[in-house]
Amino acid sequence: MNEKERAELIKNLDLKVLKEAAKARGIKPGRCPTKASIAKLLPDEELLELSKK
């Protein structure tokens, strides 16, 4: 997935949804996570699945 596609997916997702997905995978995003920083930690397949919901 290129950066433009990733940016479009991130733009349409909520921060809360990304945080829950990271927590479910056991990923700790840090002290002040942004949508982009959390999305970079998640695999592409997970982002595509979240965007379909």
PyMOL Python script that loads the backbone (N, CA, C, O; Angstrom):
from pymol import cmd

cmd.read_pdbstr("""\
ATOM      1  N   MET A   1       0.859  -1.168   0.000  1.00  0.00           N
ATOM      2  CA  MET A   1       0.000   0.000   0.000  1.00  0.00           C
ATOM      3  C   MET A   1       0.906   1.232   0.000  1.00  0.00           C
ATOM      4  O   MET A   1       1.852   1.315   0.783  1.00  0.00           O
ATOM      5  N   ASN A   2       0.612   2.172  -0.873  1.00  0.00           N
ATOM      6  CA  ASN A   2       1.441   3.376  -0.913  1.00  0.00           C
ATOM      7  C   ASN A   2       0.940   4.410   0.096  1.00  0.00           C
ATOM      8  O   ASN A   2      -0.088   4.218   0.745  1.00  0.00           O
ATOM      9  N   GLU A   3       1.673   5.491   0.213  1.00  0.00           N
ATOM     10  CA  GLU A   3       1.374   6.504   1.225  1.00  0.00           C
ATOM     11  C   GLU A   3       0.048   7.228   0.975  1.00  0.00           C
ATOM     12  O   GLU A   3      -0.641   7.585   1.930  1.00  0.00           O
ATOM     13  N   LYS A   4      -0.318   7.449  -0.282  1.00  0.00           N
ATOM     14  CA  LYS A   4      -1.579   8.121  -0.573  1.00  0.00           C
ATOM     15  C   LYS A   4      -2.770   7.278  -0.156  1.00  0.00           C
ATOM     16  O   LYS A   4      -3.726   7.787   0.428  1.00  0.00           O
ATOM     17  N   GLU A   5      -2.710   5.981  -0.458  1.00  0.00           N
ATOM     18  CA  GLU A   5      -3.806   5.084  -0.063  1.00  0.00           C
ATOM     19  C   GLU A   5      -3.903   5.006   1.448  1.00  0.00           C
ATOM     20  O   GLU A   5      -5.001   5.041   2.004  1.00  0.00           O
ATOM     21  N   ARG A   6      -2.763   4.901   2.117  1.00  0.00           N
ATOM     22  CA  ARG A   6      -2.745   4.838   3.579  1.00  0.00           C
ATOM     23  C   ARG A   6      -3.321   6.121   4.172  1.00  0.00           C
ATOM     24  O   ARG A   6      -4.078   6.061   5.141  1.00  0.00           O
ATOM     25  N   ALA A   7      -2.979   7.273   3.612  1.00  0.00           N
ATOM     26  CA  ALA A   7      -3.484   8.551   4.121  1.00  0.00           C
ATOM     27  C   ALA A   7      -4.997   8.647   3.970  1.00  0.00           C
ATOM     28  O   ALA A   7      -5.675   9.168   4.855  1.00  0.00           O
ATOM     29  N   GLU A   8      -5.532   8.151   2.861  1.00  0.00           N
ATOM     30  CA  GLU A   8      -6.984   8.163   2.663  1.00  0.00           C
ATOM     31  C   GLU A   8      -7.690   7.282   3.685  1.00  0.00           C
ATOM     32  O   GLU A   8      -8.733   7.660   4.218  1.00  0.00           O
ATOM     33  N   LEU A   9      -7.126   6.109   3.959  1.00  0.00           N
ATOM     34  CA  LEU A   9      -7.725   5.215   4.947  1.00  0.00           C
ATOM     35  C   LEU A   9      -7.690   5.847   6.340  1.00  0.00           C
ATOM     36  O   LEU A   9      -8.669   5.788   7.084  1.00  0.00           O
ATOM     37  N   ILE A  10      -6.560   6.446   6.677  1.00  0.00           N
ATOM     38  CA  ILE A  10      -6.400   7.056   7.998  1.00  0.00           C
ATOM     39  C   ILE A  10      -7.388   8.205   8.181  1.00  0.00           C
ATOM     40  O   ILE A  10      -7.966   8.373   9.255  1.00  0.00           O
ATOM     41  N   LYS A  11      -7.575   8.986   7.131  1.00  0.00           N
ATOM     42  CA  LYS A  11      -8.450  10.154   7.202  1.00  0.00           C
ATOM     43  C   LYS A  11      -9.880   9.743   7.536  1.00  0.00           C
ATOM     44  O   LYS A  11     -10.591  10.481   8.219  1.00  0.00           O
ATOM     45  N   ASN A  12     -10.306   8.582   7.067  1.00  0.00           N
ATOM     46  CA  ASN A  12     -11.684   8.149   7.258  1.00  0.00           C
ATOM     47  C   ASN A  12     -11.915   7.374   8.551  1.00  0.00           C
ATOM     48  O   ASN A  12     -13.059   7.056   8.874  1.00  0.00           O
ATOM     49  N   LEU A  13     -10.860   7.064   9.298  1.00  0.00           N
ATOM     50  CA  LEU A  13     -10.995   6.292  10.525  1.00  0.00           C
ATOM     51  C   LEU A  13     -10.968   7.200  11.749  1.00  0.00           C
ATOM     52  O   LEU A  13     -10.387   8.285  11.716  1.00  0.00           O
ATOM     53  N   ASP A  14     -11.606   6.745  12.833  1.00  0.00           N
ATOM     54  CA  ASP A  14     -11.574   7.451  14.110  1.00  0.00           C
ATOM     55  C   ASP A  14     -10.336   7.062  14.896  1.00  0.00           C
ATOM     56  O   ASP A  14      -9.821   5.954  14.749  1.00  0.00           O
ATOM     57  N   LEU A  15      -9.864   7.965  15.721  1.00  0.00           N
ATOM     58  CA  LEU A  15      -8.725   7.683  16.585  1.00  0.00           C
ATOM     59  C   LEU A  15      -9.074   6.572  17.572  1.00  0.00           C
ATOM     60  O   LEU A  15      -8.243   5.715  17.873  1.00  0.00           O
ATOM     61  N   LYS A  16     -10.298   6.592  18.069  1.00  0.00           N
ATOM     62  CA  LYS A  16     -10.733   5.583  19.034  1.00  0.00           C
ATOM     63  C   LYS A  16     -10.687   4.178  18.429  1.00  0.00           C
ATOM     64  O   LYS A  16     -10.271   3.230  19.095  1.00  0.00           O
ATOM     65  N   VAL A  17     -11.108   4.044  17.183  1.00  0.00           N
ATOM     66  CA  VAL A  17     -11.098   2.755  16.496  1.00  0.00           C
ATOM     67  C   VAL A  17      -9.658   2.251  16.328  1.00  0.00           C
ATOM     68  O   VAL A  17      -9.377   1.072  16.541  1.00  0.00           O
ATOM     69  N   LEU A  18      -8.760   3.148  15.949  1.00  0.00           N
ATOM     70  CA  LEU A  18      -7.357   2.772  15.785  1.00  0.00           C
ATOM     71  C   LEU A  18      -6.727   2.366  17.118  1.00  0.00           C
ATOM     72  O   LEU A  18      -5.955   1.409  17.177  1.00  0.00           O
ATOM     73  N   LYS A  19      -7.059   3.097  18.190  1.00  0.00           N
ATOM     74  CA  LYS A  19      -6.527   2.755  19.511  1.00  0.00           C
ATOM     75  C   LYS A  19      -7.010   1.377  19.949  1.00  0.00           C
ATOM     76  O   LYS A  19      -6.232   0.590  20.488  1.00  0.00           O
ATOM     77  N   GLU A  20      -8.287   1.080  19.722  1.00  0.00           N
ATOM     78  CA  GLU A  20      -8.830  -0.226  20.104  1.00  0.00           C
ATOM     79  C   GLU A  20      -8.174  -1.346  19.310  1.00  0.00           C
ATOM     80  O   GLU A  20      -7.895  -2.407  19.868  1.00  0.00           O
ATOM     81  N   ALA A  21      -7.921  -1.134  18.023  1.00  0.00           N
ATOM     82  CA  ALA A  21      -7.273  -2.140  17.190  1.00  0.00           C
ATOM     83  C   ALA A  21      -5.845  -2.388  17.663  1.00  0.00           C
ATOM     84  O   ALA A  21      -5.389  -3.531  17.704  1.00  0.00           O
ATOM     85  N   ALA A  22      -5.143  -1.320  18.018  1.00  0.00           N
ATOM     86  CA  ALA A  22      -3.774  -1.466  18.514  1.00  0.00           C
ATOM     87  C   ALA A  22      -3.759  -2.197  19.852  1.00  0.00           C
ATOM     88  O   ALA A  22      -2.900  -3.045  20.094  1.00  0.00           O
ATOM     89  N   LYS A  23      -4.704  -1.867  20.711  1.00  0.00           N
ATOM     90  CA  LYS A  23      -4.777  -2.510  22.020  1.00  0.00           C
ATOM     91  C   LYS A  23      -5.086  -3.998  21.872  1.00  0.00           C
ATOM     92  O   LYS A  23      -4.545  -4.819  22.613  1.00  0.00           O
ATOM     93  N   ALA A  24      -5.948  -4.350  20.927  1.00  0.00           N
ATOM     94  CA  ALA A  24      -6.307  -5.746  20.704  1.00  0.00           C
ATOM     95  C   ALA A  24      -5.098  -6.551  20.221  1.00  0.00           C
ATOM     96  O   ALA A  24      -5.004  -7.745  20.504  1.00  0.00           O
ATOM     97  N   ARG A  25      -4.178  -5.918  19.500  1.00  0.00           N
ATOM     98  CA  ARG A  25      -2.976  -6.590  19.006  1.00  0.00           C
ATOM     99  C   ARG A  25      -1.831  -6.524  20.006  1.00  0.00           C
ATOM    100  O   ARG A  25      -0.774  -7.109  19.767  1.00  0.00           O
ATOM    101  N   GLY A  26      -2.017  -5.825  21.116  1.00  0.00           N
ATOM    102  CA  GLY A  26      -0.977  -5.716  22.126  1.00  0.00           C
ATOM    103  C   GLY A  26       0.073  -4.668  21.790  1.00  0.00           C
ATOM    104  O   GLY A  26       1.193  -4.733  22.294  1.00  0.00           O
ATOM    105  N   ILE A  27      -0.273  -3.704  20.947  1.00  0.00           N
ATOM    106  CA  ILE A  27       0.647  -2.642  20.553  1.00  0.00           C
ATOM    107  C   ILE A  27       0.421  -1.442  21.466  1.00  0.00           C
ATOM    108  O   ILE A  27      -0.713  -1.008  21.668  1.00  0.00           O
ATOM    109  N   LYS A  28       1.503  -0.917  22.012  1.00  0.00           N
ATOM    110  CA  LYS A  28       1.409   0.275  22.848  1.00  0.00           C
ATOM    111  C   LYS A  28       1.865   1.470  22.020  1.00  0.00           C
ATOM    112  O   LYS A  28       3.055   1.597  21.733  1.00  0.00           O
ATOM    113  N   PRO A  29       0.939   2.353  21.629  1.00  0.00           N
ATOM    114  CA  PRO A  29       1.259   3.434  20.701  1.00  0.00           C
ATOM    115  C   PRO A  29       2.089   4.581  21.266  1.00  0.00           C
ATOM    116  O   PRO A  29       2.571   5.407  20.491  1.00  0.00           O
ATOM    117  N   GLY A  30       2.275   4.668  22.556  1.00  0.00           N
ATOM    118  CA  GLY A  30       3.080   5.745  23.118  1.00  0.00           C
ATOM    119  C   GLY A  30       2.250   6.725  23.912  1.00  0.00           C
ATOM    120  O   GLY A  30       1.074   6.491  24.190  1.00  0.00           O
ATOM    121  N   ARG A  31       2.880   7.822  24.270  1.00  0.00           N
ATOM    122  CA  ARG A  31       2.249   8.776  25.167  1.00  0.00           C
ATOM    123  C   ARG A  31       1.196   9.641  24.489  1.00  0.00           C
ATOM    124  O   ARG A  31       0.097   9.789  25.026  1.00  0.00           O
ATOM    125  N   CYS A  32       1.487  10.207  23.351  1.00  0.00           N
ATOM    126  CA  CYS A  32       0.549  11.080  22.630  1.00  0.00           C
ATOM    127  C   CYS A  32       0.402  10.579  21.197  1.00  0.00           C
ATOM    128  O   CYS A  32       0.951  11.180  20.274  1.00  0.00           O
ATOM    129  N   PRO A  33      -0.327   9.496  21.003  1.00  0.00           N
ATOM    130  CA  PRO A  33      -0.415   8.935  19.660  1.00  0.00           C
ATOM    131  C   PRO A  33      -1.334   9.742  18.742  1.00  0.00           C
ATOM    132  O   PRO A  33      -2.337  10.308  19.179  1.00  0.00           O
ATOM    133  N   THR A  34      -0.974   9.778  17.490  1.00  0.00           N
ATOM    134  CA  THR A  34      -1.829  10.374  16.473  1.00  0.00           C
ATOM    135  C   THR A  34      -2.394   9.244  15.625  1.00  0.00           C
ATOM    136  O   THR A  34      -1.954   8.098  15.728  1.00  0.00           O
ATOM    137  N   LYS A  35      -3.358   9.570  14.797  1.00  0.00           N
ATOM    138  CA  LYS A  35      -3.933   8.542  13.931  1.00  0.00           C
ATOM    139  C   LYS A  35      -2.875   7.956  13.016  1.00  0.00           C
ATOM    140  O   LYS A  35      -2.847   6.745  12.798  1.00  0.00           O
ATOM    141  N   ALA A  36      -2.011   8.790  12.483  1.00  0.00           N
ATOM    142  CA  ALA A  36      -0.975   8.319  11.558  1.00  0.00           C
ATOM    143  C   ALA A  36       0.045   7.430  12.262  1.00  0.00           C
ATOM    144  O   ALA A  36       0.479   6.423  11.702  1.00  0.00           O
ATOM    145  N   SER A  37       0.431   7.793  13.483  1.00  0.00           N
ATOM    146  CA  SER A  37       1.444   6.995  14.179  1.00  0.00           C
ATOM    147  C   SER A  37       0.902   5.619  14.560  1.00  0.00           C
ATOM    148  O   SER A  37       1.634   4.630  14.511  1.00  0.00           O
ATOM    149  N   ILE A  38      -0.361   5.550  14.934  1.00  0.00           N
ATOM    150  CA  ILE A  38      -0.961   4.255  15.261  1.00  0.00           C
ATOM    151  C   ILE A  38      -1.128   3.432  13.995  1.00  0.00           C
ATOM    152  O   ILE A  38      -0.869   2.229  14.005  1.00  0.00           O
ATOM    153  N   ALA A  39      -1.552   4.054  12.912  1.00  0.00           N
ATOM    154  CA  ALA A  39      -1.772   3.336  11.653  1.00  0.00           C
ATOM    155  C   ALA A  39      -0.472   2.752  11.106  1.00  0.00           C
ATOM    156  O   ALA A  39      -0.494   1.700  10.468  1.00  0.00           O
ATOM    157  N   LYS A  40       0.641   3.406  11.340  1.00  0.00           N
ATOM    158  CA  LYS A  40       1.929   2.881  10.881  1.00  0.00           C
ATOM    159  C   LYS A  40       2.318   1.617  11.635  1.00  0.00           C
ATOM    160  O   LYS A  40       3.050   0.782  11.104  1.00  0.00           O
ATOM    161  N   LEU A  41       1.838   1.467  12.859  1.00  0.00           N
ATOM    162  CA  LEU A  41       2.142   0.279  13.656  1.00  0.00           C
ATOM    163  C   LEU A  41       1.279  -0.913  13.261  1.00  0.00           C
ATOM    164  O   LEU A  41       1.677  -2.060  13.463  1.00  0.00           O
ATOM    165  N   LEU A  42       0.102  -0.649  12.701  1.00  0.00           N
ATOM    166  CA  LEU A  42      -0.817  -1.716  12.317  1.00  0.00           C
ATOM    167  C   LEU A  42      -0.498  -2.222  10.914  1.00  0.00           C
ATOM    168  O   LEU A  42      -0.035  -1.452  10.073  1.00  0.00           O
ATOM    169  N   PRO A  43      -0.737  -3.501  10.651  1.00  0.00           N
ATOM    170  CA  PRO A  43      -0.537  -4.021   9.293  1.00  0.00           C
ATOM    171  C   PRO A  43      -1.583  -3.473   8.319  1.00  0.00           C
ATOM    172  O   PRO A  43      -2.663  -3.046   8.727  1.00  0.00           O
ATOM    173  N   ASP A  44      -1.250  -3.491   7.043  1.00  0.00           N
ATOM    174  CA  ASP A  44      -2.138  -2.955   6.008  1.00  0.00           C
ATOM    175  C   ASP A  44      -3.479  -3.675   5.985  1.00  0.00           C
ATOM    176  O   ASP A  44      -4.513  -3.043   5.771  1.00  0.00           O
ATOM    177  N   GLU A  45      -3.476  -4.976   6.200  1.00  0.00           N
ATOM    178  CA  GLU A  45      -4.717  -5.747   6.166  1.00  0.00           C
ATOM    179  C   GLU A  45      -5.676  -5.281   7.256  1.00  0.00           C
ATOM    180  O   GLU A  45      -6.887  -5.220   7.043  1.00  0.00           O
ATOM    181  N   GLU A  46      -5.129  -4.955   8.418  1.00  0.00           N
ATOM    182  CA  GLU A  46      -5.949  -4.484   9.527  1.00  0.00           C
ATOM    183  C   GLU A  46      -6.597  -3.139   9.191  1.00  0.00           C
ATOM    184  O   GLU A  46      -7.768  -2.917   9.499  1.00  0.00           O
ATOM    185  N   LEU A  47      -5.840  -2.252   8.564  1.00  0.00           N
ATOM    186  CA  LEU A  47      -6.394  -0.945   8.172  1.00  0.00           C
ATOM    187  C   LEU A  47      -7.510  -1.097   7.154  1.00  0.00           C
ATOM    188  O   LEU A  47      -8.531  -0.414   7.238  1.00  0.00           O
ATOM    189  N   LEU A  48      -7.320  -1.988   6.197  1.00  0.00           N
ATOM    190  CA  LEU A  48      -8.360  -2.215   5.196  1.00  0.00           C
ATOM    191  C   LEU A  48      -9.626  -2.778   5.841  1.00  0.00           C
ATOM    192  O   LEU A  48     -10.737  -2.390   5.479  1.00  0.00           O
ATOM    193  N   GLU A  49      -9.456  -3.684   6.786  1.00  0.00           N
ATOM    194  CA  GLU A  49     -10.602  -4.271   7.480  1.00  0.00           C
ATOM    195  C   GLU A  49     -11.338  -3.227   8.297  1.00  0.00           C
ATOM    196  O   GLU A  49     -12.569  -3.204   8.304  1.00  0.00           O
ATOM    197  N   LEU A  50     -10.608  -2.363   8.987  1.00  0.00           N
ATOM    198  CA  LEU A  50     -11.229  -1.317   9.790  1.00  0.00           C
ATOM    199  C   LEU A  50     -11.962  -0.302   8.927  1.00  0.00           C
ATOM    200  O   LEU A  50     -13.005   0.213   9.328  1.00  0.00           O
ATOM    201  N   SER A  51     -11.436  -0.014   7.768  1.00  0.00           N
ATOM    202  CA  SER A  51     -12.078   0.984   6.906  1.00  0.00           C
ATOM    203  C   SER A  51     -13.377   0.468   6.301  1.00  0.00           C
ATOM    204  O   SER A  51     -14.237   1.263   5.922  1.00  0.00           O
ATOM    205  N   LYS A  52     -13.533  -0.842   6.206  1.00  0.00           N
ATOM    206  CA  LYS A  52     -14.766  -1.408   5.677  1.00  0.00           C
ATOM    207  C   LYS A  52     -15.902  -1.368   6.673  1.00  0.00           C
ATOM    208  O   LYS A  52     -17.067  -1.425   6.279  1.00  0.00           O
ATOM    209  N   LYS A  53     -15.588  -1.272   7.966  1.00  0.00           N
ATOM    210  CA  LYS A  53     -16.617  -1.286   9.002  1.00  0.00           C
ATOM    211  C   LYS A  53     -17.325   0.014   9.097  1.00  0.00           C
ATOM    212  O   LYS A  53     -18.224   0.169   9.923  1.00  0.00           O
TER     213      LYS A  53
END
""", "prot")
cmd.dss("prot")
cmd.show_as("cartoon", "prot")
cmd.util.cbc("prot")
cmd.orient("prot")
